[in-house]
């Protein structure tokens, strides 16, 4: 960046930069982009060049990111050497003041160096207190019944933090809050006072040196107000105080600034209508009292304005002013009126380089509004517009920002854009540290080493394998499972792949000799063993354990190389390295502040933080990537193009009243104006205040653009566009609604490959087909081949991997009685489902499993006994307490009562129960392939002749027709199993191999009584055994035919369960078809 004095300042900026010593307090107001920060920077440099001692300068910015940008610009713009940071945040200055006061002996009760309690740490501490109350470890406050189950939730903790922040800001103690609660009749305050006292006691007992963010400012102001010599020395030391974005300041920050700057050389800059820290207590309305608070008779306040936009051209400035006019005035009309930027205006943005001549969009300022018909089209529109700007117009990705209302939207948008191959970067303050993809695996490995019983699960191992360290695809994991199972069989073991995967870290030798599919697993095991070796050292702590993991991973070299290569992979690697650096910084801070703490305590500390953590760790240099963020993270910055999606009613603006659960907003009003103010705090006034705050964030987001803004909203039956869209771009045609924007496929490489493949196969013009094939060949042969371009990667074109049967010749074919009918009806459908192409288990199956489990434990109980057991086991389903759950519970109760009735019916027919849930495994020879019939019989009953009668309990709502039961495949398979000797030695009472029959007992139908659908005994003509052998032949084959029963839907496939892959169905397609 050029030296600030070399920049061509506007006359208004020059008048501010030229202020000499003794100018007194000055308030400079201006709209976004009018050059306030540039003027502040120029004024600082001029004073330094005139001999101002750097120790006599205090520059304050509202956030760490903005302070860093201003500090870097100042360092680049002056030759002055600074021994301490020249630009600080409010908290950083207050922290430094308290540190110096402690050294000077003004804080005898603080034994250790002061430290800042971060927001996530504060949230964790409050959560632990509430959890202790809920568990009965300590008595808790008597919260009003109106709060119900809200107590202890994340939202409740957020409300508690806001209330505690207001208490700290105003210097209130727990007793003050209790008194206010009693005098106003607000029961929530009385209860919160108890929690606040416990919170303060806990801090004073174990961390008296810890200050929460709001309390830190109040403590610093109290020090200055209470120690005259400290205040006098500080005012004498500071010869110039400069504050940027004063509109973001809280009441306590205004108080601190008043103590330091009243009647002194103070330069304060503000844009009253651009506020993003409202959720942290920002009060732009306090700007109206600046003159009375900071001026003196000798040095009254001077009010200046910047009225020329250096960023927004006419269209953008017009949109911003339409929004600003809807915001309540905070400091008169100042800061709203300005002249749009003529594009020939000088480029003087701190921290930014001027664009190259002819940069896209520099001659035009546009504000666009787009309606789309679905959320996915909204995402596609974002990707399409970004790619068009980047590929067609030459705009750098770093000159594009997507600003959304919430952190959840940040994550959703960034995931989608990344999946489209667009390089994306997200500010660290948008994602909790524990959820960073490069951090969570390290924490999980630590948990596995420190608490193995809590971590020994297959799902956890699969997550690690697919992580940034395991780098395994789903196919790799599948092949690893198969390889482990194969080695287990060779060794004579019987464990399944789940058990083998779960034991991976305890049995690393199992990976020896495996191929590429085990590469990620070997890296993870290497990291795990290095961690365990470090933990065996008595001197191990969080830092050393983390370093052992990181060093063993070997990812530093790979990720650094990816960063240098650039692209979306480089951006992701850059973010991963930043996240790991933040974790190391958190570990260092934890070890320094809590000497003697364990590694497990550090892991629990990070995992317990549900909020993003600010970090002092240095971030890597910015790459060419689109930035996705919230308005708070975008404040103080600018981009060429800004996209604003998510403009939906209820989202942006989000008019949900904040701080109302515990009355944090009411508390601030009562402290400032007295209890009578509560009479004026009606819902309408609070809603207006919330909407004004939302308007300020939207105005801030829109004003970040230099060239253009794209506003996007979804318009459908379920989604209503926000009024903000109309404010930004009014629709002027009264005769027709705003049209829906058609969204084309994004210009991504994957989309290009798909279009080329379609053209190469389906295009009628031979020249076009040849051209598409040539382009595909070029993409496939590039140094970094484009995925999907090479024919060897296309589904359906590769030759079959094998023509051998699924079950090798000479081996018995496993046959399940419940699948015999499916394979006979359509071998193809059976095979696809057996290979995993089956829908996830629904609740109806879970309900049936519960009923079967109760029937197994209580095979011959009464209706009341079944009801009691159902009541005991119902919570196992983890169903919500609603009408649907109550209905399902009634249905389960009805099924069990039918089961009790069936027990009476069974005895009435002369049968007795001989076994329940009888597992069997028997070979059935005699066909081209031997069947290995395996399954479980729900009930085995014995008739008067001692023969076995197999009963299958059905909990579904459908049932077969009576004529179909005679040859019912599942029942017939059970009888074939009995004929083959499946029950030999399985029952307490020996039974002959000749069955007495089988039956379906329908429990789930709407009838009041159970229905027994009996199948006659297989005697004489044995039709069941040939049926089982036919099923075995089909199941063990190398090819699987599609069949349709004309009686069940014919060629239309109405009864086909997999019509999309069935060649007989209209919907069926080859995998290569578009």
Buried (B, 14 or more C-beta within 10 A) or exposed (E): BEEBEEBEBBEBBEBBBEBEEEBBBBBBBBBBBBBBBBBBBBBBBBBBBEEBEBEBBBBBBBBBBBBBBBBBBBBBBBEBEBEEBBBBBBBBBBBBBBBBBBEEEBBEEBEEEBBBBBBBBBBBBBBEBBEBBEEEEEEBBEBEEEBEEEBBEEEBBBBBBBBBBBBBBBBBEBEBBBBBBEEBEBBBBBBBBBBBBBBBEBBEEEBBBBBBBBBBBBBBBBBBBEBEEBBEBBBEEBBBBBBBBBBBBBBBBBBBBBBBBBBBBBBBBBBBBBBBBBEBBBBBEBBEEBBEBBBEEEBEBBBBBBBBBBBBBBBBBBBBBBBBEBBBBBBEEBBBEBEBBEEEBEBBBBBBEEBEEEBBBBEEBBBBBBBBBBBEBBBBBBBBBBBBBBEEEEBBBBBBBBBBBBBEBBBBBBBBBBBBBBBBBBBBBBBBBBEBBBBBBBBBBBBBBBEEEEBBEBEBBBBBBBBBBBBBEEEBBBBBBEBBBEBBEEEEEEBEBBBBBBBBBEEBEBBEEBEEBBBBBBBBBBBBBBBBEBBEEEEBBBBBBBBBBBEBBEBEEEBBEBBEEBBBBBBBBBBBBBBBBBBBBBBBBBBEBBEEBBBBEBBBBBBBBBBBBBBEBEBBEEBBBBBBBBBBBBBBBBBBBBBBBBBBBEBBBBBEEBBBBBBBBBBBBBBEEEBEBBEEBEEEEBEEBBBBBBBBBBBBBBBBBBBBBBBBBBBBEEBBBBBBBBBBBEEEEEEEEBEBBEBEEBBBBBBBBBEBBEBBBEBEEEEEBEBBBEBBEEBBEEEEEBEBBBBEEBEEEEEEEEEEBBBEEEEBBBBBBEBBBBBBBBBBBBBBBBEEEEEEEEEBEBBBBBBBBBBBEBBBBEBEBBBEBBEEBBEEBEBEEEEEBEEBBEBBBBBBBBBBBBBEBBEEEEBEBBBBBBEBEBEBEEBEBBBBBBBBBBBBBBBEEEBBBBBBBBBEEEBBEEEEBEEBBBBBBBBBBBBBBBBBEBBEEEBEBBBBBBBBBBBBBEEEEBBBBBBEBBEEEBEBBBBBBBBBBBBBBEEBEBBBEEEEBEEEBEBBBBBEBBEBBEEBEEEEEE
